[in-house]
Amino acid sequence: MIRHSVAPGILVAALVLLGNACQPPATGGDTLEVQHLQMPGKERLGLPFSTAVRVDNMLYLSGVIGTEPGALRPVAGGIQAETRRALEIIEERLMAFGSSMDRVVKCTVFLADIDEWPAMNEVYVTFFDTLPARSALGTSGLAIGARVEIECIATVD
């Protein structure tokens, strides 16, 4: 068995730095305002989440599935059609909440089948002039039988 030793002082310093990094930013005694936002008409659907949450100048969008307008079912046409529709919905929501696609800093893409990643990417890249940071992962299934769900973080004024 190989044992590694770390000087106690280094370990304490690392824990202090980690603890400080996990603290919320100093705000001069003020607390950050948190706004839970809903798109008009979505509150009547009874979904268990906010459309977006705004904290200071950051906007966190809930995951979006490329659904048919006015329905809770994915658009027909497979991964590319669903990706296009999800990003159109994201664009609408960003604009409604004071942001835009060019202010997206991070996206997370959930795929029902990771093998559809290249086909999803063909559509995804057409929505951004400058690509935001992104993670993509395969899942064992998505809500309402969707092929893709996308969530984004963007800045707002």
Residue pairs with C-beta under 8 A, 6 or more apart in sequence:
24 32
32 55
32 56
33 55
33 56
34 53
34 54
34 55
35 53
35 54
35 55
36 50
36 53
37 50
37 51
37 52
37 53
37 54
37 97
38 50
38 51
39 51
39 92
39 93
39 96
42 51
45 72
49 62
50 62
51 61
51 62
51 93
52 59
52 60
52 61
52 62
52 93
52 97
53 59
53 60
54 60
54 97
54 156
57 155
57 156
57 157
58 153
58 154
58 155
58 156
59 94
59 97
59 98
59 99
59 153
59 154
59 155
59 156
60 151
60 153
61 90
61 93
61 94
61 151
61 152
61 153
61 154
62 151
63 108
63 110
63 149
63 150
63 151
64 86
64 89
64 90
64 93
64 149
64 150
64 151
65 74
65 82
65 86
65 142
65 143
65 144
65 146
65 148
65 149
66 74
66 75
66 81
66 82
66 83
66 84
66 85
66 86
66 87
66 88
66 89
66 146
66 148
67 73
67 74
67 75
67 85
67 89
67 144
68 74
68 75
68 85
72 144
73 144
73 145
74 82
74 85
74 144
74 145
74 146
74 147
75 81
75 82
75 85
78 119
78 147
79 111
79 113
79 116
79 119
79 120
79 147
79 148
80 119
80 120
80 122
80 123
82 146
82 147
82 148
83 120
83 123
83 124
83 148
83 150
84 123
86 148
86 149
86 150
87 123
87 124
87 127
87 150
90 101
90 150
90 152
91 100
91 101
91 127
94 100
94 101
94 103
94 104
94 152
94 154
97 156
98 156
98 157
99 154
99 155
99 156
100 154
101 127
101 128
101 129
102 128
102 129
102 130
103 154
103 155
103 156
104 128
104 132
104 152
104 153
104 154
105 132
105 133
105 153
105 154
105 155
106 132
106 133
106 134
106 152
106 153
107 132
107 133
107 134
107 135
107 150
107 151
107 152
107 153
108 134
108 135
108 136
108 137
108 150
108 151
108 152
109 120
109 124
109 134
109 135
109 136
109 137
109 148
109 149
109 150
110 136
110 137
110 139
110 142
110 148
110 149
110 150
111 117
111 120
111 136
111 137
111 138
111 139
111 147
111 148
112 138
112 139
112 141
112 142
112 146
112 147
112 148
113 138
113 147
114 136
114 137
114 138
116 147
116 148
117 136
117 138
120 136
120 148
125 131
132 152
142 148
142 149
143 149
